[in-house]
Amino acid sequence: MKLADILRRGAADSPDRIAVTHGERSITYRELLQNSDRLAGYLRQSNMPPGERAAILCENSIEYAIYFFAAALAGYVAVPLDSSLKPASLKFILRDCGAKILLSHVKYIKIIGQLQDDDCPIQRYIFDRPWKGNNLSGPSGILTDILNTEDDDNLFEKLVEDIDRIAPPDCMTHDRLPACPDELAAIFYTSGSTGKSKGVMLSHRNLVSNTVATVEYLKLTPRDSIICILPFYYIYGNSLLLTHILVGGRLVIDNRFAFPQAILNTMKKEKVTGFSGVPSNFMILLNNDNFTSDGLPGLRYLTQAGGAMAPMVIKKVMAAFPDREIFIMYGQTEASPRVSFLPPDRLEEKLGSAGIPVPGVMISIRDEDDHEVPPGEVGEIVVFGDNIMLGYWNQPEEQSEVLKNRHLYTGDLARRDEDGFIYIVARKKEILKVGGNRVSAREIEETILKHEKVQEAAVVGTADDILGEAIRAVIALKDGVQCDPDEIRNHCRTLLATHKVPQYVIFLDSLPKTQAGKINKQALKSI
């Protein structure tokens, strides 16, 4: 079973159900499969061999779903791109993975124009609609034109005719998983400890196995629908896409989270059964009186991941939804992404826990000598299962640090209680989780140091009820100069994605050092 078979399975079971709703637009499973196949056929005409990378620069939309599954149907490797990245970061990713195809919305044409140089690897572009001008490095196609081609009358039946052999419906559990290949299916780029983005290579087996396991513990059915506020280029958002398509459920897209009431209105209008978010999403919505069981009578469950959520916030969610299932989850992009979940019936008893392993995943807590520690002692979370990544694209040294004998060394420190429930204590590496986004402290430090007035800079995380973790920059200025926090933030804003701009900026005469002369970040955390 491959990624494309997830759509084929959902379409075979629910051909005339709505697959995706976005505003006033909707697309059925039959239409989504046929349109994805049309685009796949068009892409294959370029004669690029299977395994080529197809980058997707697109906000959540019906087009994104078509692009993602078309890449899978064509045999290409999908590379979802963070649309908030600056052109320099996008250039790095495209060059790093050697993407030859770019599937995009016209709204990003100015950014794409800034990617054009002699090193741009893109050889073919697809846009959702026509636009004026063409300064691109390769030919372009228009999705609306491609989808207007006529199909064989029996195309849909041909597309799903063998799906029961590949993925029979009664095999959709982790212990009866259909055969899935280990060939590369997608690359999700995420911040590395050095500040350079890492391409997490996920196979068909990785993504399909974790999709099936998540469907199993969430008990998803064709009757379920999910409000999609998390971007699909983010692995958590991608999980929503795959799980609901597999079961023939419905994805309801609303990209207006800056207007929380609009999101709640959509949830109520569309009668969604599920809500998934990172801690900051929950904190913002909890300030609205309509974010309750009474305000959202159709809601069946809520899921949270993307960083630890404070127990105080969890209690508020429980109070707002006393009769709904609430799943607290833990994962990493490198685990496709889900590692553990806290069963809703244990939520109050095990408040603060990241739960137990998802079906088909094994977790051990190990000390520095790689020995499993007893309950109550702190060690590193190590994960094994079909969900563990193939590795990092073009970064063997980084890969060797975290991937050993197919086991993922997460860098997260935790303890396990006598019942086997995991409690995360801290992170070994300096990767901050800000509103569900992984952020490299070093990348921000290097950006701040580019400011002409800055002598030294260090970035640490600080607890934040809304973001989960906020960015604190501690800076020593050059002699005789003056600077204010907004000047530093504006400097960062011109070079970094918005979520990487420090929330707090503190100035010191000099930064504390260890005896070895290194900046003492532990001391900075108490300032």
C-alpha positions, -999 to +999 in steps of 0.1 A: +000+000+000+013+034-010+003+070-003-018+071-035-037+041-022-049+061+008-069+082-016-079+052-037-092+034-006-112+064+006-126+070-029-136+034-034-155+034-001-170+069-004-170+080-040-197+106-038-190+119-003-174+153+001-137+149+006-127+186+011-147+217+018-130+251+016-154+281+019-181+277-007-161+251-027-162+214-022-148+183-040-160+147-038-138+117-035-145+107-071-135+142-083-104+144-061-091+110-073-099+118-110-084+153-108-053+140-091-049+114-117-053+139-145-025+161-130-003+130-124-007+120-161+003+155-172+034+155-149+044+121-162+045+135-198+076+155-187+094+121-187+109+127-153+116+093-137+099+081-106+114+094-074+119+129-086+110+155-060+079+176-065+078+206-042+044+221-031+042+258-022+005+262-014-018+271+014-044+246+027-069+243-002-085+218-026-056+225-049-031+213-022-049+180-019-048+175-056-011+185-058-002+161-029-020+131-043-010+138-079+026+137-069+020+103-052+001+089-082+028+100-106+054+082-085+072+114-073+084+124-038+062+152-023+082+180-007+057+203+012+071+238+017+065+261+046+048+291+028+060+315+056+097+309+048+118+337+033+131+332-003+166+323+010+152+294+030+131+282+002+161+284-021+181+262+002+154+236+004+148+234-033+185+231-040+190+207-012+164+182-024+169+190-061+132+195-067+124+196-105+087+203-102+070+231-082+032+230-076+019+263-064-007+289-060-003+320-081-004+341-049+032+331-044+044+341-078+065+371-065+083+349-040+089+323-068+103+351-089+129+357-063+140+320-065+150+323-101+187+321-107+212+298-124+210+273-095+173+270-095+166+233-100+129+236-110+122+225-145+084+226-146+058+247-128+021+242-121-001+270-110-038+270-099-048+296-124-033+319-152-012+350-144+004+377-164+041+376-172+066+347-173+101+349-159+104+313-148+132+289-153+110+263-170+077+257-187+045+261-167+011+245-167-023+258-154-042+234-132-077+246-145-067+238-181-052+204-171-083+194-153-106+203-182-094+174-203-118+147-210-116+113-192-123+078-202-159+071-190-147+042-169-116+060-155-128+060-119-136+023-119-101+016-134-085+037-107-101+018-078-106-017-094-077-034-075-078-015-043-094-043-023-065-066-032-040-039-021-058-026+010-089-046+020-111-025+044-108-051+072-070-048+072-070-012+084-055-019+118-019-018+128-016-055+134-030-063+100-013-036+080-012-042+042+023-046+027+039-011+023+072-004+005+101+014+021+107+036-009+107+074-003+073+090-004+078+125+010+104+149+025+093+172+053+118+199+061+122+209+098+146+230+117+179+213+128+200+219+158+225+238+137+198+261+122+200+244+088+167+228+077+167+190+077+148+170+052+130+143+070+127+113+046+095+094+051+086+062+033+052+049+022+055+024+051+062+052+076+033+073+066+007+046+059+015+027+092+012+059+113-020+069+095-036+035+102-025+036+138-039+071+143-072+062+127-074+032+150-070+050+183-091+081+173-118+056+161-123+076+129-151+067+105-166+082+072-189+102+095-160+122+109-150+156+097-121+178+109-116+215+109-081+221+093-064+252+108-030+235+109-011+238+076-007+206+055+030+213+051+033+207+089+035+170+097+006+173+122-016+189+095-005+162+070-017+136+094-051+151+094-052+150+056-041+113+054-062+099+082-095+115+071-089+106+034-082+070+043-116+065+061-136+086+036-141+114+061-143+152+053-116+179+057-130+214+063-104+240+056-104+275+071-071+295+070-084+324+090-072+315+125-063+352+130-100+356+134-110+329+159-147+337+157-146+329+120-131+295+128-158+288+154-185+299+129-171+274+103-170+246+128-206+252+138-219+257+102-201+225+089-209+205+120-173+192+123-167+163+146-130+169+153-107+198+162-069+195+162-045+221+174-013+231+191-013+247+226-016+283+213-047+274+193-064+261+224-054+291+245-067+316+219-100+298+214-106+293+252-110+331+254-141+328+233-173+317+250-184+298+220-156+273+223-176+248+244-197+217+241-228+238+240-214+261+213-202+231+192-227+204+196-214+183+167-179+180+181-169+145+191-132+148+200-102+172+202-065+164+197-035+184+209+002+180+199+030+202+187+045+208+221+036+204+258+003+220+269+003+232+304-019+212+328-038+244+337-048+248+300-057+211+298-080+215+327-097+245+310-103+224+279-117+196+300-141+221+317-152+235+284-157+200+269-166+177+298-185+152+276-161+151+247-130+129+240-097+149+245-065+133+232-032+147+243-005+134+219+033+135+214+053+130+183+080+142+160+083+147+122+109+119+123+081+096+136+056+103+108+046+120+134+027+102+161+046+084+190+022+084+219-013+094+230-031+098+263-064+079+263-092+103+271-105+081+299-071+084+317-068+122+311-077+134+346-059+106+363-027+111+343-028+148+338+005+160+324+014+127+307+022+122+271+004+088+274+013+054+260+027+043+226+004+045+196-005+010+181+025-006+164+051+017+181+075+007+209+090+033+233+119+028+257+134+053+282+172+050+281+202+065+300+234+078+285+248+043+283+218+032+262+203+011+291+166+012+298+159+030+330+134+018+356+100+035+362+105+069+378+140+076+365+146+101+337+162+091+304+159+098+267+128+087+247+138+061+221+112+050+196+110+019+173+084+010+147+073+012+111+068+049+116+105+058+120+120+079+092+144+066+066+168+094+076+177+130+068+182+140+032+219+148+025+227+150+062+244+118+073+260+132+104+228+146+118+211+113+109+237+092+127+231+112+159+194+103+161+189+071+140+207+040+153+196+005+143+163+019+131+156+033+166+149+071+168+167+089+196+143+118+201+164+141+223+135+144+246+140+135+283+112+117+301+102+093+329+077+065+329+054+057+358+045+023+371+015+020+347+038+027+317+026+063+311+053+087+298+059+121+313+082+144+293+107+164+315+128+184+291+146+185+257+182+177+253+188+198+222+182+234+218+151+231+196+123+253+208+086+244+201+068+277+196+031+274+189+037+240+174+067+251+153+102+237+158+126+266+160+164+265+161+179+287+188+211+289+168+194+301+137+179+331+156+212+338+174+231+339+141+205+363+127+207+386+157+245+386+154+241+401+119+228+433+135+256+459+135+251+469+172+252+434+186+283+419+203+269+387+218+235+369+216+219+338+231+184+325+226+166+303+252+130+291+256+107+303+283+074+288+294+044+305+278+007+296+284-003+305+248+027+294+227+038+266+250+074+280+247+083+315+238+116+328+225+138+349+248+168+367+232+195+379+256+219+403+240+251+422+248+256+453+227+289+467+214+305+495+235+289+529+232+258+520+212+221+520+222+193+497+210+158+488+219+139+455+217+117+466+188+149+473+167+160+437+173+126+423+165+123+443+133+157+431+122+147+395+128+114+400+111+131+409+078+152+377+078+131+351+096+097+336+095+073+354+119+072+325+145+110+328+149+110+364+160+118+367+198+089+375+220+113+388+247+145+408+242+168+415+272+200+435+272+230+427+295+264+443+297+278+408+291+265+373+289+274+348+317+300+322+307+310+288+319+346+281+330+352+268+295+342+302+281+309+291+266+277+311+272+259+297+302+224+293+289+212+276+320+220+309+339+202+329+312+170+309+318+167+323+353+171+359+342 
